[in-house]
Amino acid sequence: LTPPPKPAEPAPAAPTTASAVSLHNRAGAGCPIFTARVIRGVQVGPSPAWMVSALESIGQRPINNVVDVTNFVAAEFGQPTHVFDLGTLLHGAGGTPGIVVRAARRGERLSLLDGRDITLRNGELVIADGPEGERPISLAGIMGGALTQVTSVTTDVLLEAATWNPVTIRNGARRLGIRTEASHRFERIVDARTVDAAAARAADLIVQLAGGEVLRGSLIDGQPPRPRTSVSLRVARAAQVLGLSHSAGKITGILTSLGIEVAPGADGALTCMIPVHRPDLAREIDLIEEIARTAGLDALSIHETVPVRISAPQPSEAASRLLAGVLAGLGFFETVTFSFVTSKQAGAFMPVGADGTHDDGFKSVSVLAESRKADPVLRPSLLPSLLACRAVNQHGGASAIGGVRLFELAATFGQNAEGRLIESRKLALIADADQALGATAHDRRQAAVRLLRGALEQIVTALGGAARDREALRITPGPPGSPDSASGFEPGAWGHVELGNSRIGRIGLVSPSASALFDLAAPLAAAEVELAPLLALFPPRANVSQLPEFPGIERDLSLVVDEPVRWEQVSALVQSLGLERLESTGYVGTFRGQQIGAGKKSLTLRLRFRDPERTLRHEEVDPTVARLVEAASRELHAELRK
């Protein structure tokens, strides 16, 4: 009997990269992706003439056919690569050469390709070998090491291509004083989608120029790259921008010549797949620019007239401009300041409740900072920013007739009891209180507060028009409270600002303790209100009425009242009486002096009477005025100043 034939021996499996080398990427975000390929049987020697010429044309010095390929591919793809002599790598735990990407350890030494010996610290990244990656062999993203460089006796090489964190590379290169072509590129972000294509191109060129065999597969450790970018291009839009009547086929041909894959899209648009080496092509207008560049700028038609589309400003923007114009006309300078203040400055002007005490449900928003001394928070009020600006002007010797006046329109920030962030736009004003008109320091401070109130009243009139008179804005005195209850304002010298039935802000004299935080010695008046209620008054509405046919009669009354009596009380009293034929009531002024007496002041108001059907006589108005004086004496303990 004939014995059965022996089974054929199976063909040996083709070697793979995974069987020849191991890879561990322990750099985390410092190395998003690291790839390795192995090429065996290379013959290192001089590069061919075309390679030498290509490298010299870009200022590169030829070294050998293997290293020159990596420099060539870096210029071609914008993706640096590096080759290691595989025979010089220490073996890892699996018995094969092992590569470990990790952070440098303080005090490690590394010899670089240029002959320098450097000392590493914790900040840099290195490529290391050995069972645990204990020996650094390359300064990652910057320069390779001398121990594993490719030489004339090298036969097997490991080709790596990776991406690195730009900040890490920049800091390491700057500290070590090393600037290379690779570090220059990695500092500016290399697209991870080019890694595999650049590595494949480099491996192919090495085989072409130095021979050898590329082992099957590659090792990849890291995050997968993002998918290729797709951009939609409208043919009509390209024609509108360029003035060229190119067809879709013509545009497709131009883009295809640039390596862009073009396919028909929805609504007649072209769907363009951007090549990985062109990250600059991210928008439709970028593709239109490429069409113009390829077709030639001389082909673009020149129009002597350019259409310009002008849109009307939004109502809120127009109202803000009007508001700023009113304040500028009153002598206020607008400031633009940073949103950060210190926690102490923020704490001095925290929001308050109706009783003048701090609102416990409102907290400031802290900001992370490298220095604890900075202690920045997002400002809960604009007043700290304005006071800091006034301090700069004070130290610089800035002054103005009547005192410096500043305002700002900006956002404030905070968080409520639930931790929800709150952003609110506000208007803040400050004015010097020691240079206002007045015979005494008290008079000057009161005049500064009245100046700010008058500015707010003019804003209300300008935004709301004549139909919204000054009575729409009221000041309700705040409770005296404790020294810190007014939150930045002097106790007994501040009040709530009300518009209609809503409380929108505060006004008064800045407390000495708050001023001291900014090294301000001179007294200041300040006001801060919510911006939204003011802007809601816009657009202004006119109060249209028929011109009077008959002259009116004006009477000025000076009422001597106690110091605490406010103009609002006098105005409210006049309105409550319903005086016959009274057309309007206006504030004229306040007088204090020895003639009046201590604790007293004289409020002068102007009454206008008119009859729509005939001319009034003074005798008809006298009883009405007498009735007002009697009511003021009874309700306000006022006396008519003779």
Secondary structure, DSSP 8 states (H G I E B T S, - for coil): ---------------BHHHH-EEEE--GGG-SEEEEEEEES-------HHHHHHHHHTT-----HHHHHHHHHHHHHS--EEEEEGGGS-B-TTSSBEEEEEE--TT-EEEBTTS-EEE--TTSEEEEESTTS-EEEEETTTEEBSTT---TT---EEEEEEE--HHHHHHHHHHHT---HHHHHHTT---GGGHHHHHHHHHHHHHHHH--EE-BS-EEEE-------EEEE-HHHHHHHH-----HHHHHHHHHHTT-EEEE-GGG-EEEE--TT-TT--SHHHHHHHHHHHH-GGGS---SS---------HHHHHHHHHHHHHHHTT-EE----SEEEHHHHHTT--B-TTSSB-TT-B-EE---S-TTT-EEE-S-SHHHHHHHHHHHHHTT---TT--EEEEEEEEEEE-TT--EEEEEEEEEEEESSSSS-SSHHHHHHHHHHHHHHHHHHHHHHHH-TTS-GGGEEEEE----STTTTSSEEEEEEEEEEETTEEEEEEEEE-HHHHHTTT--S-EEEEEEEHHHHHTT-S---------SS--EEEEEEEEEETT--HHHHHHHHHHHT-TTEEEEEEEEEE-STTT-TTEEEEEEEEEE--SSS---HHHHHHHHHHHHHHHHHHH--EE--
